[in-house]
Amino acid sequence: MHDKHGANRLQQRQLERFTDDIHSYEFFNELTSPGLLDILEDGLPAHRERLFPPATTLSIFMAQSLSPDASCQAAVNRHAIERTANGLSACSTHTGGYCRARARLPLPLVQSVLRHTGV
C-alpha cells in the first residue's frame, strides 16, 4: 500500500530545504531599495515585463551565485517556489527562459551592482 503521508512528509522536507536556501526575493528587495534603485534603473536595458525581467533575473543570479547548489535548475526551482510562496502564479521550472534572460543582462549593470553590494 502506498504511504501517502510519507510522500507528503518527503515533499514538505524538500520544500523546507529549498526555502532554507538563499532567497532571490531578498536580493530583489535590496536591488530596488533607495540605495541601489538608481544604479539598477540606469543600467537596465529596454525590456518587456515577463517572467524574468532584468531586475528579477539579476536577483535570481545573485542568489544562484551564493547557493551551495548553483545550478540553473536549482535557481529556477527556488524562484518557482518563492513565487508560489508569495502568492504569485505558478511558473514553469524549465531553465531556458532564465538562461536566456541571464545572458541578456548587461555586464556593466552586473559589475556596478556587485561593486555596490559587495557580493
N, C-alpha and C positions, 0 to 999 in steps of 0.2 A: 504494500500500500504506500502511496506517495505521501510524504510528510510535508503538507502544505505549510504548516507553521515553521518547520525547519527552513524551508525555502524562503519564507518571508524574513526570518531572522538573518539569513545569509545576505539577502538583498539589503536589509537595514544596515548590516555591518559594512557592506560595500559602499553604501551611500555615506555613512559616517566617515569612512576612510577618505573619500573624495572631499567631503566638506571640511575635514580637518586640515586639508592642504591649504596652500596659499590661495587667496581669493582674488580673482581679477577685478571684482567689484570694488575692493579696497583700493586697487591701483587706479581704477576709473574715477573713484571719488577724489583721489589725490590729484589726478591729472586735470580734473575740472574744478579744483579748488582755486581760490583767488590768486595764489602764488604761481600757479602754472598755467592757468587758463589762457593768458595772453600768449605765452610761448606755444602752447598747443594750437591755438587758433591761427597764429602767424605761420605755422608750419604745415597746416592741414591742406592737402590738395582738394581740388573740386571733387565732390563725391555725391553719390546718392545714399539716402538713408536705407540701408538694407540690414541684413543680419549681422554683417561685420563692417560697420563704418570704421574709419581710421582710429578714432579715439577708443572704441571698443576693442579693435584689433590690437592696438598698442598695449592696452591694459592686459589683454589675454597673453600677449607675447612676453610682457614683463613677468607675469605670474609663471608662465611656462619656463622662462629662463631660470627662475629660482626654485622651481619644483624638483623634488627628487626624481620624479618621472617626467622628464622634459620632452616627451614625445608629443607630436601634434595631436595624436589621437587622445591622449590623456588631457591635453589642454582643451580640446573641443568637448570632451566628455564633461569636464569640470564646468565649462561655460554652459552647457545644456542643463546641468544640474542646478547651477546658480540661477539661470533664467526661470526654471520651474519653481525653485525655492522662493524666488522673489515675485511670484505671481504672474510672470510673463508666459507667453505661449511656448509650448514645446517646440524644439527645433531638431533638425537632423543632426546626427553625430558623424556624418561624412566629413572628412577633413579637407576636401578640395576647395571649398569656398574660403575657409580660413587661410589655407596656404596661399591662395591667390591674393587674398586681401593683405596678408602679411608681406608678400613680395612687392605690393604696391606702396607700402609705407615708405615715405621719402627718408633716405638716410640722414639728411641734415636734421629732420624732426626728431628721429630716434636719438641721435647724438646730443641734441640740445636738451631733450628731456632727461637723458641719462646724466648729463652734466649737472643738471639742477636737482635731481633726486638722489644722486649718489648710489643708484642701484648698480 
